[in-house]
Amino acid sequence: MSQVLHTPPPTQAPAAEDLAALAARHGLSVSGARPSLPEYIGQLWARRHFITAFATAKLTAQYSQAKLGQVWQVMTPLLNAAVYYFIFGVLLGTKHNVPDYVPFLVTGVFIWTFTQSSIMAGTRAISGNLGLVRALHFPRAALPISFALQQLQQLLFSMAALIVILLVFGVPVALSWLLAIPALVLQFTFNAGVSMVVARMGAKTPDIAQLMPFVLRTWMYVSGVMWSIDKLANKDSMPHIVTVLLELNPAAVYIDLMRFALIDSFHAKALPPHVWAAATGWALLAGVGGFIYFWKAEETYGRG
């Protein structure tokens, strides 16, 4: 007699709904699942001390290998300002008809550098820290925010040199200098929001970091760092829509606010209409929008 081998019927895999119900019954959740937005904000607030400590440590280590050390925090923007003064102020003559051109230029360079450095650091916030992202569980938004905070700390160091330059060139101390505080708060919010946008983009496509310097250089040239948007806007040959776009450029808005706060010859008439509303709007749009955009991809960072 021949033996008939009977194979057991194939078992059917449990449905996804059954697995979900089973996990819920035993209190299990998806590993690395994205928390709700209020929970995510709470996690970030709980790690606020880590964010500030991480930013300070990165700032301290940035020039640790250089002989002049932290002096480069001030020297780098000052050297950039000297180069721009020679090229734009002397060779191209943009200093004519711009009162206090050196304070005007240095303020623009320092404030622009804050935005530029925050965004450049943000592009590598995730892709450049994969070891940390994969080893520890924490809200990933802490990284781009800490990099923006690092650049704010560096700007505050540089502000000491800026104040000296203002005094040397005869700009008096005024109560309007206090307006620099809300202007910097709004700019930091904007920078952090944009940093979170490019951090998510850079996490998926690291080549963004190679493209960003060209984008930022173009942005700098249309932001009135080295020349006066107000003087250009008063020319009859300039189309009105171009003038509006130049004046509402967020980088130009924050630069103009700081010039208005610090330089007495930069009068309110040089500011675009509703400048504080524009600065607040850009900060909310970038800060809130960038945060939500980054949070939506929270569970994907460090994978793949």
BAROVEX-865866 format. One record per residue (C-alpha): residue number from 1; residue in three letters; x, y, z. Coordinates in Angstrom, 2 decimals. Layout:
<nodes>
<node resi="NUM" resn="Ala" xx="X" yy="Y" zz="Z"/>
...
</nodes>
This chain:
<nodes>
<node resi="1" resn="Met" xx="0.00" yy="0.00" zz="0.00"/>
<node resi="2" resn="Ser" xx="1.23" yy="3.38" zz="-0.87"/>
<node resi="3" resn="Gln" xx="1.39" yy="5.94" zz="1.81"/>
<node resi="4" resn="Val" xx="-0.40" yy="9.15" zz="1.11"/>
<node resi="5" resn="Leu" xx="1.25" yy="12.14" zz="2.64"/>
<node resi="6" resn="His" xx="-1.20" yy="14.68" zz="3.86"/>
<node resi="7" resn="Thr" xx="0.12" yy="18.21" zz="4.17"/>
<node resi="8" resn="Pro" xx="-1.64" yy="20.43" zz="6.65"/>
<node resi="9" resn="Pro" xx="-3.74" yy="23.15" zz="5.08"/>
<node resi="10" resn="Pro" xx="-1.98" yy="26.52" zz="4.93"/>
<node resi="11" resn="Thr" xx="-2.78" yy="28.75" zz="7.85"/>
<node resi="12" resn="Gln" xx="-4.22" yy="32.11" zz="7.01"/>
<node resi="13" resn="Ala" xx="-2.32" yy="35.10" zz="8.32"/>
<node resi="14" resn="Pro" xx="-4.31" yy="37.19" zz="10.75"/>
<node resi="15" resn="Ala" xx="-5.82" yy="40.29" zz="9.25"/>
<node resi="16" resn="Ala" xx="-4.30" yy="43.69" zz="9.99"/>
<node resi="17" resn="Glu" xx="-7.46" yy="44.65" zz="11.84"/>
<node resi="18" resn="Asp" xx="-7.08" yy="41.64" zz="14.13"/>
<node resi="19" resn="Leu" xx="-3.45" yy="42.51" zz="14.87"/>
<node resi="20" resn="Ala" xx="-4.38" yy="46.10" zz="15.62"/>
<node resi="21" resn="Ala" xx="-7.12" yy="44.96" zz="17.99"/>
<node resi="22" resn="Leu" xx="-4.76" yy="42.51" zz="19.67"/>
<node resi="23" resn="Ala" xx="-2.09" yy="45.20" zz="20.12"/>
<node resi="24" resn="Ala" xx="-4.63" yy="47.65" zz="21.52"/>
<node resi="25" resn="Arg" xx="-5.93" yy="45.04" zz="23.97"/>
<node resi="26" resn="His" xx="-2.45" yy="44.52" zz="25.38"/>
<node resi="27" resn="Gly" xx="-1.47" yy="48.19" zz="25.39"/>
<node resi="28" resn="Leu" xx="1.03" yy="47.98" zz="22.53"/>
<node resi="29" resn="Ser" xx="1.74" yy="50.80" zz="20.10"/>
<node resi="30" resn="Val" xx="3.73" yy="51.20" zz="16.90"/>
<node resi="31" resn="Ser" xx="7.44" yy="51.69" zz="17.54"/>
<node resi="32" resn="Gly" xx="8.50" yy="55.21" zz="16.55"/>
<node resi="33" resn="Ala" xx="4.96" yy="56.32" zz="15.77"/>
<node resi="34" resn="Arg" xx="4.41" yy="60.03" zz="15.41"/>
<node resi="35" resn="Pro" xx="2.86" yy="61.55" zz="18.54"/>
<node resi="36" resn="Ser" xx="-0.02" yy="63.97" zz="18.33"/>
<node resi="37" resn="Leu" xx="0.87" yy="67.63" zz="17.86"/>
<node resi="38" resn="Pro" xx="0.11" yy="68.65" zz="21.50"/>
<node resi="39" resn="Glu" xx="2.14" yy="65.66" zz="22.77"/>
<node resi="40" resn="Tyr" xx="5.00" yy="66.60" zz="20.45"/>
<node resi="41" resn="Ile" xx="5.05" yy="70.17" zz="21.73"/>
<node resi="42" resn="Gly" xx="5.07" yy="68.83" zz="25.30"/>
<node resi="43" resn="Gln" xx="8.00" yy="66.55" zz="24.52"/>
<node resi="44" resn="Leu" xx="9.94" yy="69.48" zz="23.05"/>
<node resi="45" resn="Trp" xx="9.24" yy="71.64" zz="26.10"/>
<node resi="46" resn="Ala" xx="10.39" yy="68.84" zz="28.39"/>
<node resi="47" resn="Arg" xx="13.71" yy="68.78" zz="26.50"/>
<node resi="48" resn="Arg" xx="14.23" yy="72.55" zz="26.44"/>
<node resi="49" resn="His" xx="17.35" yy="72.23" zz="28.59"/>
<node resi="50" resn="Phe" xx="18.84" yy="69.71" zz="26.15"/>
<node resi="51" resn="Ile" xx="18.12" yy="72.10" zz="23.25"/>
<node resi="52" resn="Thr" xx="19.93" yy="75.02" zz="24.89"/>
<node resi="53" resn="Ala" xx="22.83" yy="72.86" zz="26.11"/>
<node resi="54" resn="Phe" xx="23.24" yy="71.26" zz="22.68"/>
<node resi="55" resn="Ala" xx="23.24" yy="74.69" zz="20.99"/>
<node resi="56" resn="Thr" xx="25.84" yy="76.05" zz="23.42"/>
<node resi="57" resn="Ala" xx="28.06" yy="72.98" zz="23.02"/>
<node resi="58" resn="Lys" xx="27.94" yy="73.23" zz="19.22"/>
<node resi="59" resn="Leu" xx="28.81" yy="76.92" zz="19.38"/>
<node resi="60" resn="Thr" xx="31.75" yy="76.28" zz="21.71"/>
<node resi="61" resn="Ala" xx="33.10" yy="73.46" zz="19.55"/>
<node resi="62" resn="Gln" xx="32.65" yy="75.35" zz="16.27"/>
<node resi="63" resn="Tyr" xx="36.00" yy="77.16" zz="16.45"/>
<node resi="64" resn="Ser" xx="37.77" yy="74.90" zz="18.95"/>
<node resi="65" resn="Gln" xx="40.45" yy="73.95" zz="16.41"/>
<node resi="66" resn="Ala" xx="41.21" yy="77.56" zz="15.42"/>
<node resi="67" resn="Lys" xx="44.00" yy="79.45" zz="17.22"/>
<node resi="68" resn="Leu" xx="41.84" yy="82.55" zz="17.64"/>
<node resi="69" resn="Gly" xx="38.96" yy="80.41" zz="18.90"/>
<node resi="70" resn="Gln" xx="35.71" yy="82.25" zz="19.55"/>
<node resi="71" resn="Val" xx="37.12" yy="85.48" zz="18.09"/>
<node resi="72" resn="Trp" xx="36.07" yy="84.13" zz="14.69"/>
<node resi="73" resn="Gln" xx="32.44" yy="84.48" zz="15.77"/>
<node resi="74" resn="Val" xx="32.94" yy="88.23" zz="15.35"/>
<node resi="75" resn="Met" xx="35.72" yy="88.28" zz="12.76"/>
<node resi="76" resn="Thr" xx="33.85" yy="86.26" zz="10.11"/>
<node resi="77" resn="Pro" xx="30.91" yy="88.67" zz="9.61"/>
<node resi="78" resn="Leu" xx="33.25" yy="91.67" zz="9.97"/>
<node resi="79" resn="Leu" xx="35.53" yy="90.37" zz="7.21"/>
<node resi="80" resn="Asn" xx="32.50" yy="89.73" zz="5.02"/>
<node resi="81" resn="Ala" xx="31.34" yy="93.29" zz="5.66"/>
<node resi="82" resn="Ala" xx="34.79" yy="94.63" zz="4.72"/>
<node resi="83" resn="Val" xx="34.72" yy="92.74" zz="1.41"/>
<node resi="84" resn="Tyr" xx="31.18" yy="93.93" zz="0.62"/>
<node resi="85" resn="Tyr" xx="32.16" yy="97.51" zz="1.51"/>
<node resi="86" resn="Phe" xx="35.04" yy="97.46" zz="-0.95"/>
<node resi="87" resn="Ile" xx="33.07" yy="95.85" zz="-3.78"/>
<node resi="88" resn="Phe" xx="29.66" yy="97.46" zz="-3.36"/>
<node resi="89" resn="Gly" xx="30.42" yy="100.61" zz="-1.40"/>
<node resi="90" resn="Val" xx="33.62" yy="101.72" zz="-3.14"/>
<node resi="91" resn="Leu" xx="33.72" yy="100.09" zz="-6.57"/>
<node resi="92" resn="Leu" xx="29.99" yy="100.17" zz="-7.32"/>
<node resi="93" resn="Gly" xx="29.30" yy="103.34" zz="-5.34"/>
<node resi="94" resn="Thr" xx="26.27" yy="102.11" zz="-3.38"/>
<node resi="95" resn="Lys" xx="27.44" yy="104.09" zz="-0.34"/>
<node resi="96" resn="His" xx="26.47" yy="107.35" zz="-2.00"/>
<node resi="97" resn="Asn" xx="23.23" yy="108.87" zz="-0.68"/>
<node resi="98" resn="Val" xx="23.08" yy="106.26" zz="2.11"/>
<node resi="99" resn="Pro" xx="23.74" yy="107.96" zz="5.47"/>
<node resi="100" resn="Asp" xx="25.95" yy="106.05" zz="7.91"/>
<node resi="101" resn="Tyr" xx="26.78" yy="103.49" zz="5.23"/>
<node resi="102" resn="Val" xx="29.25" yy="101.49" zz="7.33"/>
<node resi="103" resn="Pro" xx="26.74" yy="100.91" zz="10.21"/>
<node resi="104" resn="Phe" xx="24.07" yy="100.34" zz="7.54"/>
<node resi="105" resn="Leu" xx="26.20" yy="97.68" zz="5.84"/>
<node resi="106" resn="Val" xx="27.50" yy="95.95" zz="8.98"/>
<node resi="107" resn="Thr" xx="24.00" yy="95.69" zz="10.45"/>
<node resi="108" resn="Gly" xx="22.74" yy="94.17" zz="7.22"/>
<node resi="109" resn="Val" xx="25.59" yy="91.65" zz="7.05"/>
<node resi="110" resn="Phe" xx="25.20" yy="90.56" zz="10.69"/>
<node resi="111" resn="Ile" xx="21.42" yy="90.12" zz="10.47"/>
<node resi="112" resn="Trp" xx="21.61" yy="88.36" zz="7.11"/>
<node resi="113" resn="Thr" xx="24.33" yy="86.02" zz="8.40"/>
<node resi="114" resn="Phe" xx="21.97" yy="84.98" zz="11.21"/>
<node resi="115" resn="Thr" xx="19.33" yy="83.84" zz="8.70"/>
<node resi="116" resn="Gln" xx="21.82" yy="82.32" zz="6.27"/>
<node resi="117" resn="Ser" xx="23.68" yy="80.30" zz="8.90"/>
<node resi="118" resn="Ser" xx="20.46" yy="79.06" zz="10.52"/>
<node resi="119" resn="Ile" xx="19.12" yy="77.74" zz="7.22"/>
<node resi="120" resn="Met" xx="22.44" yy="76.17" zz="6.17"/>
<node resi="121" resn="Ala" xx="22.72" yy="74.42" zz="9.53"/>
<node resi="122" resn="Gly" xx="19.11" yy="73.28" zz="9.23"/>
<node resi="123" resn="Thr" xx="19.74" yy="71.47" zz="5.94"/>
<node resi="124" resn="Arg" xx="22.10" yy="69.08" zz="7.75"/>
<node resi="125" resn="Ala" xx="20.25" yy="68.97" zz="11.08"/>
<node resi="126" resn="Ile" xx="18.97" yy="65.42" zz="10.46"/>
<node resi="127" resn="Ser" xx="21.24" yy="64.04" zz="7.74"/>
<node resi="128" resn="Gly" xx="24.36" yy="65.21" zz="9.58"/>
<node resi="129" resn="Asn" xx="23.31" yy="63.74" zz="12.93"/>
<node resi="130" resn="Leu" xx="21.99" yy="60.32" zz="11.96"/>
<node resi="131" resn="Gly" xx="23.94" yy="58.61" zz="14.74"/>
<node resi="132" resn="Leu" xx="22.20" yy="60.72" zz="17.36"/>
<node resi="133" resn="Val" xx="18.81" yy="60.37" zz="15.66"/>
<node resi="134" resn="Arg" xx="19.05" yy="56.57" zz="15.49"/>
<node resi="135" resn="Ala" xx="20.54" yy="56.06" zz="18.94"/>
<node resi="136" resn="Leu" xx="18.22" yy="58.18" zz="21.06"/>
<node resi="137" resn="His" xx="14.48" yy="58.76" zz="21.22"/>
<node resi="138" resn="Phe" xx="13.62" yy="62.45" zz="21.31"/>
<node resi="139" resn="Pro" xx="11.52" yy="64.89" zz="19.23"/>
<node resi="140" resn="Arg" xx="13.61" yy="65.47" zz="16.10"/>
<node resi="141" resn="Ala" xx="12.54" yy="69.12" zz="15.89"/>
<node resi="142" resn="Ala" xx="14.96" yy="69.71" zz="18.76"/>
<node resi="143" resn="Leu" xx="17.84" yy="69.54" zz="16.26"/>
<node resi="144" resn="Pro" xx="16.90" yy="72.32" zz="13.79"/>
<node resi="145" resn="Ile" xx="15.65" yy="74.47" zz="16.66"/>
<node resi="146" resn="Ser" xx="18.92" yy="74.03" zz="18.54"/>
<node resi="147" resn="Phe" xx="20.92" yy="74.96" zz="15.42"/>
<node resi="148" resn="Ala" xx="18.86" yy="78.13" zz="15.00"/>
<node resi="149" resn="Leu" xx="19.45" yy="78.89" zz="18.70"/>
<node resi="150" resn="Gln" xx="23.17" yy="78.35" zz="18.18"/>
<node resi="151" resn="Gln" xx="23.19" yy="80.98" zz="15.44"/>
<node resi="152" resn="Leu" xx="21.22" yy="83.37" zz="17.66"/>
<node resi="153" resn="Gln" xx="23.85" yy="82.96" zz="20.38"/>
<node resi="154" resn="Gln" xx="26.56" yy="83.67" zz="17.82"/>
<node resi="155" resn="Leu" xx="24.73" yy="86.79" zz="16.65"/>
<node resi="156" resn="Leu" xx="24.49" yy="88.05" zz="20.23"/>
<node resi="157" resn="Phe" xx="28.28" yy="87.72" zz="20.55"/>
<node resi="158" resn="Ser" xx="28.67" yy="89.65" zz="17.30"/>
<node resi="159" resn="Met" xx="26.29" yy="92.37" zz="18.48"/>
<node resi="160" resn="Ala" xx="28.99" yy="93.58" zz="20.88"/>
<node resi="161" resn="Ala" xx="31.22" yy="94.38" zz="17.89"/>
<node resi="162" resn="Leu" xx="28.27" yy="95.93" zz="16.07"/>
<node resi="163" resn="Ile" xx="27.58" yy="98.28" zz="18.98"/>
<node resi="164" resn="Val" xx="31.23" yy="99.37" zz="19.00"/>
<node resi="165" resn="Ile" xx="31.04" yy="100.12" zz="15.27"/>
<node resi="166" resn="Leu" xx="27.87" yy="102.13" zz="15.75"/>
<node resi="167" resn="Leu" xx="29.46" yy="104.23" zz="18.48"/>
<node resi="168" resn="Val" xx="32.72" yy="104.74" zz="16.54"/>
<node resi="169" resn="Phe" xx="30.79" yy="106.06" zz="13.54"/>
<node resi="170" resn="Gly" xx="28.80" yy="108.48" zz="15.66"/>
<node resi="171" resn="Val" xx="25.50" yy="106.64" zz="16.04"/>
<node resi="172" resn="Pro" xx="24.12" yy="107.64" zz="19.45"/>
<node resi="173" resn="Val" xx="22.62" yy="105.27" zz="22.00"/>
<node resi="174" resn="Ala" xx="18.82" yy="105.55" zz="21.90"/>
<node resi="175" resn="Leu" xx="15.74" yy="103.96" zz="23.40"/>
<node resi="176" resn="Ser" xx="14.93" yy="102.64" zz="19.93"/>
<node resi="177" resn="Trp" xx="17.71" yy="100.08" zz="20.44"/>
<node resi="178" resn="Leu" xx="15.21" yy="98.15" zz="22.60"/>
<node resi="179" resn="Leu" xx="13.22" yy="97.45" zz="19.44"/>
<node resi="180" resn="Ala" xx="16.02" yy="95.07" zz="18.46"/>
<node resi="181" resn="Ile" xx="14.68" yy="92.57" zz="21.02"/>
<node resi="182" resn="Pro" xx="11.25" yy="91.92" zz="19.44"/>
<node resi="183" resn="Ala" xx="12.83" yy="92.10" zz="15.98"/>
<node resi="184" resn="Leu" xx="15.29" yy="89.34" zz="16.89"/>
<node resi="185" resn="Val" xx="12.55" yy="87.23" zz="18.48"/>
<node resi="186" resn="Leu" xx="10.52" yy="87.41" zz="15.27"/>
<node resi="187" resn="Gln" xx="13.55" yy="86.69" zz="13.12"/>
<node resi="188" resn="Phe" xx="14.54" yy="83.71" zz="15.27"/>
<node resi="189" resn="Thr" xx="11.02" yy="82.28" zz="14.92"/>
<node resi="190" resn="Phe" xx="11.20" yy="82.72" zz="11.15"/>
<node resi="191" resn="Asn" xx="14.70" yy="81.19" zz="10.94"/>
<node resi="192" resn="Ala" xx="13.74" yy="78.19" zz="13.08"/>
<node resi="193" resn="Gly" xx="10.66" yy="77.55" zz="10.95"/>
<node resi="194" resn="Val" xx="12.58" yy="77.66" zz="7.67"/>
<node resi="195" resn="Ser" xx="15.30" yy="75.49" zz="9.25"/>
<node resi="196" resn="Met" xx="12.70" yy="72.82" zz="10.04"/>
<node resi="197" resn="Val" xx="11.44" yy="72.91" zz="6.44"/>
<node resi="198" resn="Val" xx="14.91" yy="72.43" zz="4.95"/>
<node resi="199" resn="Ala" xx="15.77" yy="69.86" zz="7.66"/>
<node resi="200" resn="Arg" xx="12.92" yy="67.64" zz="6.48"/>
<node resi="201" resn="Met" xx="13.91" yy="68.19" zz="2.84"/>
<node resi="202" resn="Gly" xx="17.57" yy="67.50" zz="3.62"/>
<node resi="203" resn="Ala" xx="16.72" yy="64.33" zz="5.54"/>
<node resi="204" resn="Lys" xx="15.14" yy="62.87" zz="2.41"/>
<node resi="205" resn="Thr" xx="17.40" yy="64.50" zz="-0.20"/>
<node resi="206" resn="Pro" xx="20.86" yy="65.34" zz="1.21"/>
<node resi="207" resn="Asp" xx="21.80" yy="67.06" zz="-2.07"/>
<node resi="208" resn="Ile" xx="19.70" yy="70.02" zz="-0.89"/>
<node resi="209" resn="Ala" xx="22.72" yy="71.06" zz="1.19"/>
<node resi="210" resn="Gln" xx="24.76" yy="71.44" zz="-2.02"/>
<node resi="211" resn="Leu" xx="22.11" yy="73.57" zz="-3.72"/>
<node resi="212" resn="Met" xx="21.29" yy="75.80" zz="-0.76"/>
<node resi="213" resn="Pro" xx="24.40" yy="78.08" zz="-0.95"/>
<node resi="214" resn="Phe" xx="23.37" yy="79.21" zz="-4.44"/>
<node resi="215" resn="Val" xx="19.79" yy="79.85" zz="-3.31"/>
<node resi="216" resn="Leu" xx="20.96" yy="81.82" zz="-0.27"/>
<node resi="217" resn="Arg" xx="23.47" yy="83.87" zz="-2.26"/>
<node resi="218" resn="Thr" xx="20.74" yy="84.91" zz="-4.68"/>
<node resi="219" resn="Trp" xx="18.43" yy="85.71" zz="-1.78"/>
<node resi="220" resn="Met" xx="21.12" yy="87.87" zz="-0.17"/>
<node resi="221" resn="Tyr" xx="21.56" yy="90.00" zz="-3.30"/>
<node resi="222" resn="Val" xx="17.84" yy="90.89" zz="-3.41"/>
<node resi="223" resn="Ser" xx="17.55" yy="91.54" zz="0.35"/>
<node resi="224" resn="Gly" xx="19.20" yy="94.96" zz="0.54"/>
<node resi="225" resn="Val" xx="22.17" yy="93.78" zz="2.56"/>
<node resi="226" resn="Met" xx="24.64" yy="95.97" zz="0.65"/>
<node resi="227" resn="Trp" xx="22.29" yy="98.51" zz="-0.91"/>
<node resi="228" resn="Ser" xx="19.18" yy="100.45" zz="0.00"/>
<node resi="229" resn="Ile" xx="15.88" yy="99.00" zz="-1.17"/>
<node resi="230" resn="Asp" xx="14.23" yy="102.33" zz="-0.31"/>
<node resi="231" resn="Lys" xx="16.50" yy="104.24" zz="-2.74"/>
<node resi="232" resn="Leu" xx="15.86" yy="101.73" zz="-5.51"/>
<node resi="233" resn="Ala" xx="12.11" yy="101.69" zz="-4.90"/>
<node resi="234" resn="Asn" xx="11.91" yy="105.47" zz="-5.39"/>
<node resi="235" resn="Lys" xx="13.09" yy="105.18" zz="-8.99"/>
<node resi="236" resn="Asp" xx="10.30" yy="105.68" zz="-11.53"/>
<node resi="237" resn="Ser" xx="11.70" yy="102.94" zz="-13.77"/>
<node resi="238" resn="Met" xx="11.07" yy="100.28" zz="-11.11"/>
<node resi="239" resn="Pro" xx="7.78" yy="98.36" zz="-11.63"/>
<node resi="240" resn="His" xx="5.52" yy="98.60" zz="-8.59"/>
<node resi="241" resn="Ile" xx="5.16" yy="94.83" zz="-8.19"/>
<node resi="242" resn="Val" xx="8.95" yy="94.45" zz="-8.03"/>
<node resi="243" resn="Thr" xx="9.13" yy="97.14" zz="-5.37"/>
<node resi="244" resn="Val" xx="6.46" yy="95.39" zz="-3.28"/>
<node resi="245" resn="Leu" xx="8.22" yy="92.02" zz="-3.56"/>
<node resi="246" resn="Leu" xx="11.57" yy="93.53" zz="-2.56"/>
<node resi="247" resn="Glu" xx="10.06" yy="95.33" zz="0.43"/>
<node resi="248" resn="Leu" xx="8.12" yy="92.29" zz="1.67"/>
<node resi="249" resn="Asn" xx="11.08" yy="89.93" zz="1.29"/>
<node resi="250" resn="Pro" xx="11.32" yy="88.47" zz="4.84"/>
<node resi="251" resn="Ala" xx="15.11" yy="88.82" zz="5.03"/>
<node resi="252" resn="Ala" xx="14.83" yy="92.48" zz="4.00"/>
<node resi="253" resn="Val" xx="12.04" yy="93.06" zz="6.51"/>
<node resi="254" resn="Tyr" xx="14.13" yy="91.87" zz="9.47"/>
<node resi="255" resn="Ile" xx="17.23" yy="93.73" zz="8.24"/>
<node resi="256" resn="Asp" xx="15.23" yy="96.97" zz="7.90"/>
<node resi="257" resn="Leu" xx="13.75" yy="96.55" zz="11.38"/>
<node resi="258" resn="Met" xx="17.20" yy="96.19" zz="12.94"/>
<node resi="259" resn="Arg" xx="18.52" yy="99.19" zz="10.99"/>
<node resi="260" resn="Phe" xx="15.55" yy="101.22" zz="12.14"/>
<node resi="261" resn="Ala" xx="16.13" yy="100.15" zz="15.75"/>
<node resi="262" resn="Leu" xx="19.88" yy="100.80" zz="15.82"/>
<node resi="263" resn="Ile" xx="20.69" yy="103.58" zz="13.32"/>
<node resi="264" resn="Asp" xx="19.15" yy="106.99" zz="13.97"/>
<node resi="265" resn="Ser" xx="19.55" yy="108.11" zz="10.34"/>
<node resi="266" resn="Phe" xx="17.48" yy="105.16" zz="9.11"/>
<node resi="267" resn="His" xx="14.07" yy="106.79" zz="9.50"/>
<node resi="268" resn="Ala" xx="10.64" yy="105.19" zz="9.54"/>
<node resi="269" resn="Lys" xx="9.98" yy="106.47" zz="6.01"/>
<node resi="270" resn="Ala" xx="12.61" yy="104.01" zz="4.76"/>
<node resi="271" resn="Leu" xx="10.53" yy="101.11" zz="6.09"/>
<node resi="272" resn="Pro" xx="7.91" yy="99.38" zz="3.95"/>
<node resi="273" resn="Pro" xx="4.26" yy="99.89" zz="4.99"/>
<node resi="274" resn="His" xx="3.04" yy="97.76" zz="7.91"/>
<node resi="275" resn="Val" xx="6.55" yy="96.41" zz="8.47"/>
<node resi="276" resn="Trp" xx="5.84" yy="95.01" zz="11.95"/>
<node resi="277" resn="Ala" xx="2.75" yy="93.21" zz="10.66"/>
<node resi="278" resn="Ala" xx="4.84" yy="91.76" zz="7.82"/>
<node resi="279" resn="Ala" xx="7.57" yy="90.64" zz="10.23"/>
<node resi="280" resn="Thr" xx="5.01" yy="89.00" zz="12.52"/>
<node resi="281" resn="Gly" xx="3.22" yy="87.36" zz="9.60"/>
<node resi="282" resn="Trp" xx="6.43" yy="85.87" zz="8.19"/>
<node resi="283" resn="Ala" xx="7.41" yy="84.60" zz="11.66"/>
<node resi="284" resn="Leu" xx="4.04" yy="82.91" zz="12.21"/>
<node resi="285" resn="Leu" xx="3.88" yy="81.49" zz="8.69"/>
<node resi="286" resn="Ala" xx="7.38" yy="80.03" zz="8.82"/>
<node resi="287" resn="Gly" xx="7.38" yy="79.12" zz="12.51"/>
<node resi="288" resn="Val" xx="4.01" yy="77.40" zz="12.74"/>
<node resi="289" resn="Gly" xx="3.94" yy="76.10" zz="9.17"/>
<node resi="290" resn="Gly" xx="7.51" yy="74.83" zz="9.30"/>
<node resi="291" resn="Phe" xx="6.93" yy="73.14" zz="12.64"/>
<node resi="292" resn="Ile" xx="3.84" yy="71.28" zz="11.42"/>
<node resi="293" resn="Tyr" xx="5.55" yy="70.36" zz="8.13"/>
<node resi="294" resn="Phe" xx="8.50" yy="68.90" zz="10.05"/>
<node resi="295" resn="Trp" xx="6.28" yy="67.09" zz="12.59"/>
<node resi="296" resn="Lys" xx="4.31" yy="65.30" zz="9.89"/>
<node resi="297" resn="Ala" xx="7.42" yy="63.34" zz="8.88"/>
<node resi="298" resn="Glu" xx="8.64" yy="62.69" zz="12.44"/>
<node resi="299" resn="Glu" xx="8.50" yy="58.89" zz="12.20"/>
<node resi="300" resn="Thr" xx="10.59" yy="58.82" zz="8.99"/>
<node resi="301" resn="Tyr" xx="13.74" yy="60.54" zz="10.29"/>
<node resi="302" resn="Gly" xx="16.74" yy="58.25" zz="10.60"/>
<node resi="303" resn="Arg" xx="15.15" yy="55.40" zz="8.65"/>
<node resi="304" resn="Gly" xx="16.16" yy="54.00" zz="5.30"/>
</nodes>
